Amino acid sequence: MRTVNKGSNINIYKVRENLDQAFNVAKGMIRVVGVDAQTFLDKTPHLILGIMWQIARLVNMKAIALSEVPEIYRLLKEGEELSDL
């Protein structure tokens, strides 16, 4: 967060720099094929929604732990092991 450009009136170059930094971090966690900072600057709804959906799923799934939800064993199909889940 220390490298993020902050302020109430930042120019387009600093906005793009913030978006580029965000995508560099996101590439390790979600799929960003065909999406870049320009996509957000152009406000392309279906591509932005795809990125936001992946982030929401990542945040929600991170909170699920087998120790907290033992009923998750029920999702295993016959012949599958816990590592498959």
C-alpha positions in Angstrom: 0.0 0.0 0.0 3.0 2.3 0.4 3.4 2.5 -3.4 -0.2 3.3 -4.2 -0.7 6.8 -5.5 -3.2 8.5 -3.2 -5.0 11.8 -3.2 -8.2 13.4 -4.2 -7.0 14.7 -7.5 -4.6 12.3 -9.2 -3.9 12.3 -12.9 -4.7 9.5 -15.4 -1.0 8.4 -15.4 -1.1 7.7 -11.6 -4.4 6.0 -11.9 -3.0 3.7 -14.6 0.1 3.0 -12.5 -2.2 2.0 -9.6 -4.2 -0.3 -11.9 -1.0 -1.9 -13.3 0.2 -2.6 -9.8 -3.1 -4.2 -8.9 -3.0 -6.4 -11.9 0.6 -7.5 -11.2 -0.5 -8.6 -7.8 -3.7 -10.2 -9.1 -2.0 -12.3 -11.8 -0.7 -14.6 -9.1 -4.2 -15.3 -7.7 -6.8 -15.0 -10.5 -6.9 -15.2 -14.3 -6.6 -11.9 -16.0 -6.4 -13.0 -19.6 -7.4 -10.2 -21.9 -7.8 -7.7 -19.1 -5.5 -4.9 -18.3 -5.6 -1.4 -16.9 -7.1 0.0 -20.1 -10.1 -2.3 -19.6 -10.9 -0.6 -16.3 -10.2 2.8 -17.8 -12.6 2.0 -20.7 -15.1 0.7 -18.1 -15.8 -2.6 -20.1 -18.6 -4.1 -17.9 -18.3 -7.8 -18.7 -14.5 -7.9 -18.2 -14.6 -5.9 -15.0 -17.4 -8.2 -13.7 -15.3 -11.3 -14.5 -12.4 -9.9 -12.5 -14.7 -8.9 -9.6 -16.4 -12.3 -9.6 -13.0 -14.0 -9.3 -11.9 -11.7 -6.4 -15.2 -12.3 -4.6 -14.9 -16.1 -5.0 -11.3 -16.0 -3.8 -12.2 -14.0 -0.7 -15.1 -16.2 0.2 -13.4 -19.5 -0.4 -10.4 -18.4 1.7 -12.6 -18.3 4.7 -13.7 -21.9 4.4 -11.6 -24.3 6.4 -12.2 -28.0 6.9 -11.6 -27.7 10.6 -14.5 -25.1 10.8 -16.9 -26.9 8.4 -16.6 -30.7 8.9 -19.7 -31.2 6.8 -17.6 -30.5 3.7 -16.7 -34.2 3.8 -20.1 -34.8 2.3 -19.0 -33.3 -0.9 -16.6 -36.1 -1.6 -17.8 -38.5 -4.2 -17.2 -42.3 -4.0 -13.6 -43.1 -4.5 -12.3 -39.5 -3.9 -9.9 -38.6 -1.2 -9.9 -35.4 0.8 -7.0 -34.1 -1.2 -9.2 -34.2 -4.3 -11.6 -31.9 -2.7 
